[in-house]
Amino acid sequence: MNCLKSMLICPYFLVILTNKGETKMVQVKLFDCDHEKDLQDAINRFLATLDSSDVIDIKYGVSAFTEPAGDQIYCFTAMVVYHA
């Protein structure tokens, strides 16, 4: 799966002080897949490792273009913003 090889973690340098006095860093995880089902599976596997209250936002994007040979190429991307 091409998707799993291209996942990245890019931390923001932002720290959140919770109401319990503990700190949580805000991070993002980027996903880039050739097929929407691969993207869905990769995101769902990642979300399963998090507590639902740690997920802040998910951004989604699609790019498409046609190669000179006529093949259509799609790129499905997502960014999950979460507390670490």
C-alpha beads as a LAMMPS data file, in Angstrom:
LAMMPS data file: protein, C-alpha beads

84 atoms
83 bonds

1 atom types
1 bond types

-500.0 500.0 xlo xhi
-500.0 500.0 ylo yhi
-500.0 500.0 zlo zhi

Masses

1 110.0

Atoms # bond

1 1 1 0.000 0.000 0.000
2 1 1 1.552 3.234 -1.166
3 1 1 -0.437 5.099 1.462
4 1 1 1.264 3.649 4.521
5 1 1 4.721 4.590 3.257
6 1 1 3.825 8.256 2.904
7 1 1 2.253 8.994 6.295
8 1 1 4.044 11.741 8.205
9 1 1 3.807 13.272 11.644
10 1 1 4.453 17.023 11.802
11 1 1 4.154 18.530 15.277
12 1 1 2.916 22.044 15.839
13 1 1 4.790 23.739 18.629
14 1 1 1.656 24.532 20.573
15 1 1 1.000 23.271 24.060
16 1 1 -2.472 23.192 25.604
17 1 1 -2.999 23.359 29.367
18 1 1 -5.961 21.142 30.238
19 1 1 -8.393 21.726 33.086
20 1 1 -6.563 18.998 35.043
21 1 1 -3.323 20.983 34.911
22 1 1 -1.625 18.633 32.460
23 1 1 -0.221 19.796 29.144
24 1 1 -1.000 18.329 25.743
25 1 1 0.868 19.108 22.562
26 1 1 -1.155 19.674 19.394
27 1 1 0.124 17.549 16.519
28 1 1 -0.911 16.700 12.979
29 1 1 -0.664 13.494 11.006
30 1 1 -0.706 13.689 7.211
31 1 1 -2.059 10.991 4.915
32 1 1 -1.556 10.758 1.140
33 1 1 -3.099 7.860 -0.815
34 1 1 -3.798 6.924 -4.417
35 1 1 -7.219 5.453 -3.586
36 1 1 -9.943 6.864 -1.338
37 1 1 -10.549 3.466 0.321
38 1 1 -6.850 3.265 1.287
39 1 1 -7.100 6.748 2.798
40 1 1 -10.218 5.806 4.727
41 1 1 -8.594 2.639 6.089
42 1 1 -5.382 4.442 7.087
43 1 1 -7.252 7.231 8.895
44 1 1 -9.540 4.775 10.681
45 1 1 -6.540 2.733 11.888
46 1 1 -4.913 5.901 13.208
47 1 1 -8.098 7.186 14.866
48 1 1 -8.491 3.842 16.640
49 1 1 -5.242 4.625 18.510
50 1 1 -6.580 7.937 19.857
51 1 1 -9.167 8.856 22.446
52 1 1 -12.051 10.549 20.630
53 1 1 -11.664 13.656 22.812
54 1 1 -8.107 14.114 21.463
55 1 1 -9.232 14.641 17.850
56 1 1 -9.478 18.353 17.062
57 1 1 -10.151 18.402 13.314
58 1 1 -9.760 16.473 10.064
59 1 1 -9.072 18.246 6.759
60 1 1 -9.579 16.428 3.447
61 1 1 -8.474 17.139 -0.095
62 1 1 -8.517 15.583 -3.563
63 1 1 -6.324 16.391 -6.549
64 1 1 -6.859 14.980 -10.010
65 1 1 -5.089 15.371 -13.316
66 1 1 -4.685 13.582 -16.625
67 1 1 -1.320 12.277 -17.809
68 1 1 -0.282 12.855 -21.436
69 1 1 -1.123 9.194 -22.131
70 1 1 -4.697 9.899 -21.027
71 1 1 -4.625 8.157 -17.635
72 1 1 -6.388 9.984 -14.820
73 1 1 -4.375 10.304 -11.610
74 1 1 -6.000 10.994 -8.245
75 1 1 -4.384 11.955 -4.961
76 1 1 -6.477 11.730 -1.776
77 1 1 -5.037 13.549 1.233
78 1 1 -6.073 14.224 4.788
79 1 1 -4.653 15.934 7.845
80 1 1 -5.730 14.865 11.322
81 1 1 -5.163 17.519 14.014
82 1 1 -5.063 15.999 17.483
83 1 1 -3.811 16.312 21.065
84 1 1 -0.810 14.103 21.830

Bonds

1 1 1 2
2 1 2 3
3 1 3 4
4 1 4 5
5 1 5 6
6 1 6 7
7 1 7 8
8 1 8 9
9 1 9 10
10 1 10 11
11 1 11 12
12 1 12 13
13 1 13 14
14 1 14 15
15 1 15 16
16 1 16 17
17 1 17 18
18 1 18 19
19 1 19 20
20 1 20 21
21 1 21 22
22 1 22 23
23 1 23 24
24 1 24 25
25 1 25 26
26 1 26 27
27 1 27 28
28 1 28 29
29 1 29 30
30 1 30 31
31 1 31 32
32 1 32 33
33 1 33 34
34 1 34 35
35 1 35 36
36 1 36 37
37 1 37 38
38 1 38 39
39 1 39 40
40 1 40 41
41 1 41 42
42 1 42 43
43 1 43 44
44 1 44 45
45 1 45 46
46 1 46 47
47 1 47 48
48 1 48 49
49 1 49 50
50 1 50 51
51 1 51 52
52 1 52 53
53 1 53 54
54 1 54 55
55 1 55 56
56 1 56 57
57 1 57 58
58 1 58 59
59 1 59 60
60 1 60 61
61 1 61 62
62 1 62 63
63 1 63 64
64 1 64 65
65 1 65 66
66 1 66 67
67 1 67 68
68 1 68 69
69 1 69 70
70 1 70 71
71 1 71 72
72 1 72 73
73 1 73 74
74 1 74 75
75 1 75 76
76 1 76 77
77 1 77 78
78 1 78 79
79 1 79 80
80 1 80 81
81 1 81 82
82 1 82 83
83 1 83 84
